[in-house]
Amino acid sequence: MTVETINPATGQVEYRHELMTSAQVDATLAAAQQAFPAWAALSLAERGKVLRAIGAELRRRRDDIQRIMTAEMGKLRKEALAEVDKCAGACDYYADHAADYLLDQPVSTDGQRSYVRYEPIGCVLAVMPWNFPIWQVFRFLAPAFMAGNVAVLKHASNVPRCADVIAEALSAAGVPAGVFGVLHIDNDQAAEVIRDARVAAVTLTGSERAGRAVAANAGSQLKKSVMELGGSDAFIVLDDADLDKTVAGAVASRFGNAGQTCIAAKRFIVQEGIADEFVKRFVEAAAKLQLGDPQDDATTLAPMARQDLRDELHKQVQASVSKGAQVLLGGEPDASHAGYPASILDAVAPGMPAYEEELFGPVASILRVKDDADAVRVANDTTFGLGGSVWTRNVDRGDRIARQLQVGAAFVNAIVRSDVRLPFGGTKRSGFGRELAEHGIHEFMNIKSVYVA
């Protein structure tokens, strides 16, 4: 079967690729199985040397990788370059810190010696999305490699060359054959791979629907899985917020990556005393964003990754407006193939898609609240629990509210973002398990208790 990649800025076919046959999939899994013992037997110093080489190779290829990302899913040039740099930094981080994370941990018991030991488990299947086509991969790959695991990647169908360029960079950096493999397969084939005995665990970043399917399949085989799913993050503006800083954060968090970010601010929960001024400034700032060619540095708002995604977003906007939401900015598709302008909806209320669902694109929802307690109530009134931020001049007040948010990450006076030094993941229907930091490297390891009497 042939799959086409459409350039979201031009609407032109960018690339065609064939899905793999069953024999090709089997060969990839066999290579991973064969490579695992030798890779796991390497010392941390030896694997760290490879990780540093990967980081260096990513930096060397950053312009080529950027062009592929931009052509396949429309990411702004500057955002794509920053993504490559972030991946290289993650490789360096785990090369530097994995030894500390994986030390045997002595435990005081009544035996002569007791300790907790961390051991790799084998081949990890990663089912990854298109919105951060390099970073999402390295977010799991860097810790998995340092843990001693091998990996196979099933990437989103619209970013096949991103998957291939990762494999090429890893090979050039000296990663042994079989330690990393790419599977160009569809969802039915992926389900078969999850059930394959050679796959020890699964990690997925994607929609709630995809997470349910993959987690159920993995669970039927009693395989460990990590699910990083959708989000509808609250951006809480308290009545003492620094509006210059807050508006800049609002624009960056909602409209970066064309709004196609699971941890982007989506619901702007604003206290009544400051709401009118915040909304006025937010609309003015968002109106300055320029939709255009993502390769042009003058462009400040990227197209969405696919036309069907743009159309689905617009249906959510229309449905919200039909229920009473007010369009303050944008709200109509751009004439370009997959473009959608920066858009802001006011008077958003329960029962609207803009309140109940994740809007995965450049549309902000304004919700006005009375006080701190009301802000927390509205922020937690969602099935999602990925992230949220609080904006205030009083950091103690912000910290008190952050502690009450039912999310995996709560930031005060900063936009929510993934940071290799902090665990990343959600609660409620935003998934389970953690990536990054010490927690991320332990997710796909056998945590073994050793007791010597």
N, C-alpha and C positions, 0 to 999 in steps of 0.2 A: 504494500500500500504506500502511495506517495503522499507526503504531507508538505504543504506549502507554508512558507513564512512570508507574511505580508508586511512591508515597511509601513508603520503606522503614520508616518508623516506624508508619504507619497501615495499610498495605496497600491504600489507596485509589488509584484512578486520578488522577494529578495533572495529566496533560496528554496530548493526542493530537496527533500531527502526521503529515503525509503525506510520504513520500519524494519526492524531486525526480524529474521526468521527464528523459529524455535531453536534451530541448531546454533545460530549465532548467540542467542541468549544463553544457551547451555554452555557454550564455550567460554563466555565471559564469567559465568558463575564458577565454572571449573577452574579457571585461571585464578580467581580470587581465593578459592579453597586451597589451591596448591601454594599460593603465595603467603598465606597467613602464617604458617609456623615459623618461617624464616624471618618474616617481618616482626612478629611478636618477640622473637628471640634476640633481636637487636637491643643493645643498651639504650637507655634514654638519651645518652649523649649522641649516639649514632643516629637515632631517629631525629633528634633535635638538629643535627647537622643538615639532614635532608629538609626539614621544615624551613630552616634559614635559607637554603638554596631555592626552595619554592618561592619564598618571599622575594628574593632577589630576582628570580625569573619573572614573577608578576610585574615587578617594577620595570624590568627591561621591556616587557611586552605591553605596557599600560596603554599606549596609543592604539595599538592594534586591537586590544581587547575592548577599549572604549568604542571604537568604530563599529565593532560587531554588536555590542550592546545597543548602541543608538539605532543601528539599522534594524535590529530584530524587534526591540520593544519600545523604542522612542525616547530613551532616557537622555536628558540634557548632557551635552559633552562634559561640562564641568562636574556634574553629578556622577557621571560614569567614571571619570578619572579618580574622583574621591573614593568611589566604591572599590576600585582596584587597590588603591593605597591602603584602605581599611583592611582588605583581605591580607595584604602583605604584612601589615602590622599585627594581625591576629596570628599569623605563622610565627613571627618573631616572639610574640608574647608567650605562646605555648612552648616554644623552644626554650625560653628563659625560665618558665614557671612550672612546667609539668613535673619536674623532679620533686619540688616541694609538695605538689598536690598528690603525688603517688607514693610518698614515703610510707613504709609500714608504720602503723599507729599503735604503739604499745598500750596495753590495757591492763590495769591492776586487777588480778583475780587471785584465787587460791592456788593456782598452778605455778609451776616454775617459770613459765613464760606464756604470755598471751598477747596477741596482736591482731590487728586488722590489716589485711593485704588486699591490694587492688590488682586484678588480672583482666586482660582483654578477653572478649567473648567471641570474636570471629568477624564475620562479614556483616556490615551494616548497610541496609538499603536506604537510600535517601530519595524521597519523592519531593521534588523541589519546584517552586513556582517561578514565574517570569519576572516579578516586579523588582527583585534585587538578584538578578540571575547569577552573579558571581558571589556576592556576600552571603546569600542564603546557603550556598554550598560550603563556603569556607567556615561559616559559623559552626557547622557540625564537623567538617572535615579536619580542621586543624587539631581540635582536641581528640577526635577519633584516631587520627594517625599517631599522635603522641601516646595515646593509650595502648597502642599496639594492634589496633583493629585494622582491617582492610575495608574497602567501601566500593559499592556500585551505585551509580547515579541514574535515576529516571527523572530527567528534567522536563519542564513544560514543553509542549510540542511547538510553540512559537519561538523558542530560543535554542534550537539544536546546535547552532554554531558556538553559542556560549558554552555549552557542555563540552564540545570538541576542543575548544581553545583551552579550557581548563585541563583536559587530558594531555594536550600537547605541552602545556607549561610544566605539568608534573613530570612528564617523561623527560623533558629537557633538563629538569632539575635533578634527575637521578632517581626518581621513584621507581622501584623495581616493577617489572611487568606483573600484572595481576593484582597489585596492591590497590589500584584504582581502575574501575571500569565504567564505561558509559553504556547505558541501555536505551537505545532509541526504540521505545515500545509504546503501545497504547495502554489504556487503563485495564483492559481485560488481561493483557499480557502481564501487567504489573501485579495484578491480583494473583496470578500463577507464581510469579517470582516471590511474593510474600510467603506463599505456602511452601516454597522450596526449602527443603531441610538444610541446604547450604547457607541460607540466610538466617542469621542469628537474631536480628533486631531490625526495627524500622523507625525512621524519623521522617516526619512530614511537616512541611509548612504549606498551608493552603486554606481553603474554605472549610466551613463547618461541615458541609456535605461531604467533601473529600475526606475530612478527618474521621467522620463516622464510618465511612466505608473501609478505610485503611485500618483504623483501630479495631473494627469488628473482625476483619480478616486476620490481622495479627493476633488478636485475642483468641480466635478459634484455634490457633496453633500454639497458644501459650507463649507468644513471643513478646518481648519487651518492645514498647513503642513510646515515642515522644511526639506529641501533637502540639504544634504552634499554629493556632487557627486565627479566626478573624477577631476584630476589635471595633469598638465604637467609643474611643477614648474621650473622656471628659476633659475639657480645658476650662478650669474654674477661675473666673476673674472676680476677685474680692473687691470691695468698695475702696480699698486703700492701695490698689495696684498701681505700679509705675506704668502708665499707659504707653509711653514710648517703647519701653522694653517689652511690654505685654503684646502690643500690636505687632511688633517685629516677630515675636515668637509665634503668634497666631498665624501670620502669613507663611512663615517657614514651615510650621508643623502641618498646616492644612494643605498647602499647595506645592510643597516639595514633591518631586517624583510624580507630578500630576495628580497628587492626592492618593496615589495607589500604594499606600503603606499601611500595614496592619496597625502600627502604633501611631499613626497620624492622629492629631486632634480632629475630631469629627463633630462633637457636640460642645458648643461654646456656652457654658453655663455662667451667666453674668448677673451679678447682684444689681438690683434696680437702681441704686444710687449712682452707679457709674455706667449703666448699660447704654444710655443714649450716646454718650461721648465715646465709649469704646466702639460701638457699632459704627458710628460716623467715621472714626479713624480707620477702622478695619476695612470698611467698604472703600474708602479713598486709597488705602494702600494696596488692596487686592486689585483695584481697577487699573493700577499701573503695570500689572503683570502682562507680558507680551507673549502671546501664543504664536509659535512659528517653527522654523526649521531647528530641530534640536542640535544640529551641528554648528549653528550660528550662536556665538557667545552673546549676541544681543537678545536672544530668545530667553525669557525667564519663566515660561510655563510650557512644559512639554506636552505633546499630544498624549492621549491615552494609548495603551498598548495595542488594543484591537478595536475595530469598529463596533463589534457586537457588545463589547464591554461599555463603550460610550453610549450605545443605544439603550442598554439596560439601565445605566445610571439615569439617563433622561426620563425613562419611564418612572423611576422612583421619584424624581423631581416633580414630574407632572402629577403623579398620584398624591404627593404631599400638597401641592398647590390646590388641587381639587378639594382637599380636606381643610383648606384654610391657611396654609403657609403663604407668606408674602415674599416675592422675589425682590431682593434689594439690589442684586447685581447678577448679570449673566442669565443663566437659566435656559438658554437655547444652544443647540449644537453649533459648532463652527462649521464653515463650509469645507474645511479641509477633511481629509479622510477620517481621522479618528480624534479630531480636536474637540475639546469642550472647554469653554472659557471659565475663568475663576468665577464662582457663583456663591452667593450668600442668601440663605433663606431665613426670614424672621418669623416670629409667631408660630414656631414649631411646637407641636403638642402631642401627647400620647395618641396612638392610633394612626399616626402618619408614618410612612416609610422612613422619613428623615429622623424620626424619633426612635422607632422600633428596630430598624435594620441598619446594617453597615452600608454607608455610601462610599463605595470604593472608587473615588474620583474627586475632582476639585470642587466639591460642594460643601459649604459650611452651614451648620444648623445653629441658630441662635435660640437659646432658652433663657428666659429671665426668671430670677428667683429672688426671694425676699431677704434671706439671711444665710448664715453659715450652715445651719441645720438643714434648711431647704436645699442648699447647694449639694450637700452630701446625699440627701434623699434622692434628688434627681440624678446625680452622678451614678448612684448605685442601682437606679431603676432601669436595668438593662440585663439581658441574658449574657452579655460579654463581660470579660474581666481581665483585659490585657494590660492597659496602662491608663494613666491619668495625670494631669498636672494642676498645680495650684499657683496662682499669681497674686502676690501680696508684698507690701513693704515690711510686714511683720512676719519674720521667718518662723517664730514660735507658733503663731496662728496658722501659718501654712503647714507646718509640721503636724499640728493637731489634726487638721483636716486630712492630710495625706495618710495618716495612720488609720483613718476611718474608711478609706476608699477600698472597695473589694476588687483589687487588681493585683497583678503580678509586679507592677512597677509604678511607683508614685513619685513624681518629681515636683520640686518646689522652685519656681522661678526659672525653669528650664524646660525645654521641650523633651518629651519622652523619646529616647533613642536607645538602640542597643549599644552596649559598651562591653568590650571583651573582658573587662575587670569585674563586671556585675552579672549575676545570673539573670537569664532572660526567659520569660514564659508567662503564661496566664493562668487564670482560674475560671470557674464557671464554664461557659461554652467557648471560651478562648483556648481551651486545651489543657494539657497536663505535661509534667516533666519540665526540665530546664536545660537551656543551652548556655554556653559561655561560662567563664570563670571556673572555679573549682567544681561547682555543681555540674557543669556541662561535661567535663572530662570523666566524671564518675557515673554519668547516666548509662553509658554502655560499657560497664565493667562489672565483673563478678567481684562483689565485696565479700571477701572470704575471712571468716573468723578462724584463727589458728590458736589452739590451746595445747600446751605441753604440760602434762601432769608431773 
